[in-house]
């Protein structure tokens, strides 16, 4: 399953995804991973969540990002939730060119039962159709 938190820059998406990640500890079974492209939020994420800074892992492309996700899942079959803040920045693509990423995340989700929640810096009317199905 893929879930989207969207809105323009400064609309509170990062706070919303952090809150959702922290709340999921008490509601869900399975391990939780939070991926951001900065260490700025490391103290906002509860210690039970595995926080990862994509820049420290040298993730800068779609293939690198997907490989990183798959590697984490291979190493830990108990991961059920990924919270990803700013995937477009991480892979260096505009939202409109991210269909392939979403297709791959959907395939991974179906295979592993992991849920992906991503932030998208875009207003609803500007979202591409391939993303709207996840709203």
C-alpha positions in Angstrom: 0.0 0.0 0.0 1.1 3.5 -0.8 -0.1 6.6 1.0 0.5 10.2 0.1 0.8 13.4 2.2 0.7 16.3 -0.2 0.7 20.1 -0.2 2.7 23.1 -1.1 6.1 23.9 0.5 5.6 25.0 4.1 2.2 23.4 4.4 3.1 21.0 7.3 3.8 17.8 5.4 6.9 16.9 7.3 5.2 17.5 10.7 2.3 15.3 9.5 4.5 12.4 8.4 6.6 12.6 11.6 3.3 12.5 13.7 2.0 9.6 11.6 5.2 7.6 12.1 5.3 8.3 15.8 1.7 7.3 16.2 2.1 4.1 14.3 4.3 2.7 17.0 1.3 2.1 19.3 -1.1 1.1 16.5 0.8 -1.2 14.2 2.8 -4.4 14.3 6.1 -4.6 12.6 9.2 -2.5 12.3 9.1 1.1 11.1 11.6 3.0 9.0 11.7 6.8 8.5 13.8 8.1 5.6 14.6 11.8 5.1 17.3 13.6 3.2 18.5 15.4 6.3 19.3 14.6 10.0 17.3 17.6 11.2 14.3 15.4 12.3 16.3 12.7 14.1 15.2 14.0 17.5 11.6 14.3 16.5 11.3 10.6 15.6 10.7 8.2 18.5 13.6 5.9 19.2 11.6 2.8 18.3 11.7 3.9 14.6 14.8 3.3 12.5 15.8 6.8 11.2 17.8 7.0 8.0 19.4 10.0 6.4 19.5 9.3 2.6 22.4 11.7 2.1 24.6 9.7 4.5 23.7 6.6 2.5 24.6 8.3 -0.8 21.1 7.8 -2.2 20.7 10.1 -5.2 18.9 8.2 -7.9 15.7 6.1 -8.3 17.7 2.9 -8.7 19.8 3.6 -5.7 16.7 4.4 -3.6 14.8 1.3 -4.7 17.9 -0.8 -4.1 18.3 0.7 -0.6 14.6 -0.1 0.2 15.0 -3.7 -1.1 18.2 -4.2 0.9 16.5 -3.0 4.1 13.7 -5.5 3.5 16.1 -8.3 2.7 18.0 -7.6 6.0 14.8 -7.3 8.1 11.7 -9.1 7.0 9.8 -7.5 9.9 9.8 -4.0 8.3 6.1 -3.1 7.6 6.2 0.7 7.4 8.3 3.1 5.5 7.8 6.8 6.0 9.6 8.8 3.3 9.9 12.6 3.5 11.0 14.2 0.2 11.5 11.3 -2.2 11.6 13.6 -5.2 14.6 15.5 -3.7 16.3 12.2 -2.8 16.2 10.8 -6.3 16.5 14.2 -8.1 13.4 13.9 -10.2 10.3 16.2 -10.5 7.0 14.6 -9.3 5.7 14.3 -12.9 8.6 11.9 -13.7 8.2 9.6 -10.7 5.8 7.0 -12.2 8.5 4.4 -12.3 9.3 4.9 -8.7 5.7 4.5 -7.6 5.3 1.4 -9.8 8.3 -0.2 -8.1 7.2 0.8 -4.6 3.8 -0.8 -5.4 5.4 -4.0 -6.6 7.6 -4.1 -3.4 4.5 -3.4 -1.3 2.5 -6.3 -2.9 5.4 -8.7 -2.4 6.3 -7.7 1.2 3.1 -6.2 2.6 5.1 -3.1 3.5 3.2 0.2 3.5 4.9 3.3 2.1 3.9 6.8 3.2 5.5 9.6 1.1 5.4 13.4 1.2 4.8 15.1 -2.1 5.4 18.9 -2.5 2.5 19.6 -4.8 -1.1 20.9 -4.6 -3.8 18.3 -5.3 -4.8 19.8 -8.7 -1.1 19.6 -9.8 -0.7 15.9 -8.8 -0.1 13.5 -11.7 -2.9 11.0 -12.3 -0.6 8.1 -11.4 -0.3 9.6 -7.8 -3.9 10.5 -7.4 -4.9 6.9 -7.1 -3.0 6.8 -3.7 -5.0 9.6 -2.1 
